[in-house]
């Protein structure tokens, strides 16, 4: 079972890559919104712009709390995926696959935002340099080691979109606690 060590290491890299990426977002968001918020309002339709600005206007500390809430999900999914590889009692690969798909899709939102706003948006650098290669390699590793198959991806993909309320709740918690 030589491949399980490699896949196991890749699985445990998920929280590391997540935190690298989210540190970039935490550090950049508040100042980027202050600097580019007017551009966002001009480019997006009013209704969408108001929603985006309301959702993402937060202090660095509030964003850090929101990231912590999401990190708890990432850590739980990573632990369960690790258990799945070793046939542990708490093994579950589906939760991990959902979060990995979110992570992968999230890259394209950052790139799209940067193109739309003609700006380096919070998170785009680590998305391109770390998140995209990691998530693509992780999906490939899971598929080649037969821990998941394409059916797993198609079954879990809709749940990636159901995670949006969790993200919104994390932002709400960040704003309420700080």
N, C-alpha and C positions, 0 to 999 in steps of 0.2 A: 504494500500500500504506500509506495513512495509518493504518489501524487497527492495524498491527503495532507502531507506536511506542507507542500507548496500551496495547496488550496487553503489550508488552515492559516498559513502566514498571510495570504492574500485577504482572507476574511478579516483577520485582526488588523489589517491596514485600513479597513473602512473607517473606524473612528478617527484614525490619525489624519487621513486625507480629508475627512469631514471637518475636523477642527482647523486644519490649515486653511481650508476654503472659507470657513465661517469666520475665522479671525480676520481675514481680508474684508469680509462684509461688515463685521463689527467695527473695525477700524475706519472704514471708508464711509459708511452709510450716512451718518449725521452730517458730516461736512459736504458730502456729495449732494444730499438733498438741499442743504442751504445754498450751495453754489448753482446747482442745475435744476432746482425745483421749478423755476419760472419757465425753463425750456420744456420741461415735462408738461406743464400746464398749457403751453402753446401748441405742442405737437399732438397731444392726446385730446380726444373729445372731452368736453367739460365733465360729464358724468363719470367717465372712466378716470380722468385726471384727478377729480376730487376723491374718488375712492382710493386710488394709488397713493396720493399724498397723505390721506388720512391713515392709511395702513402702514406706510413706511416712514412717516415723520415720527421719529423716536430718538431718544438720547442713546449714546453709546452704551450706557449701563442698562437701559431697557432692552436694547438689542442683545446684549450679553445674556440677560435672563431668558429671552426668547430662544436663543441658541442653546442654552443649557437645557431647556425643556425638550427641544428636539433631540439634543445629544442623548438624553435618557432613552428615547426610542431607538436611536442608532446603536447605543451600547447594548440594549436588550436584544435587538435583532441580531447583532454580531455574536453575542453570547449564545443565542439559540441556534444560529447557523453553525457555530463551532461545535455545539453539542450534536447537531444533526450529522456532521462529518464523522464524529467519533461514536455515533449511535448512543449518545447520552440521553438521559431521561427527559430533558427539556428541549430536545432537538426539534427545530422547525426551520425549514429553508424558505417557506413562503413569505414570511414577514421580512426576512432579509432581502429576498428578491424584489418585493414591493419597494422597499427603501432604496435599493440599488437602481431600480428603474427610475425612481423619482430623481435620484442623483444624476443619472445619465441624461434625462430629459431636461433637468435644471440647467445643464451646460448650454443648451440651445436657447433658453430664455435669456441667459446672460449675454450671449453673443448677439441675439436679436435686439436686446435693449441697447447694447453698445452701437449697433448699426443704426437703429432708429434714432437714438439721441446724439449720435456722432460724438461719443464720449466714452472714456474708460469708466464703465459702471462698476459699482462695488461687487466684487466676486468674479469678474470676467477673466482676470489674469490667472488665478488659480483654477478656474474652470477649464481653461484651455490647456494649461501646463500640467495639472494634476488630476482633476476630476474626470475629464474625458478619457485620458489614457488609462487611469485606474479602473473606471467603471467598464470600459470596453474590455480590458484585460480580465477583469473579474468575471464578467458575463461569459467570456470565452472560456475561462478556466472552469467555471461551473458547468458549462455545456460539455466541454471535452472530457471532464471527469465524470460525467453523467449524474451529477448531483441534481441537475435540473435538465429539462428538455424544452423544446420550443413551446410545447403545450403549457408548461409551467409559466413561461413568460406571458403567453396570451391570456392565461387564466388570472395571473396576478396584475396585469396591466391596468384593468379598470380600477383596481384598488389603489393604484398610484394616484388617480384623480380624486378618489375619496379621501385622500390624506390632506387635501387643501383645507378643510375645516380644522385639522390639527395644527397646521401652520398658522392659520388665523388665530386660533386659541392661544398658541405660544406667544404670538405678538401681543395679544390682549393681556396675557399674564404678565409679560414683561412691562407693559405700560402700567398695569395696576399695582405691581409690587414695588416699582421704583418711581 
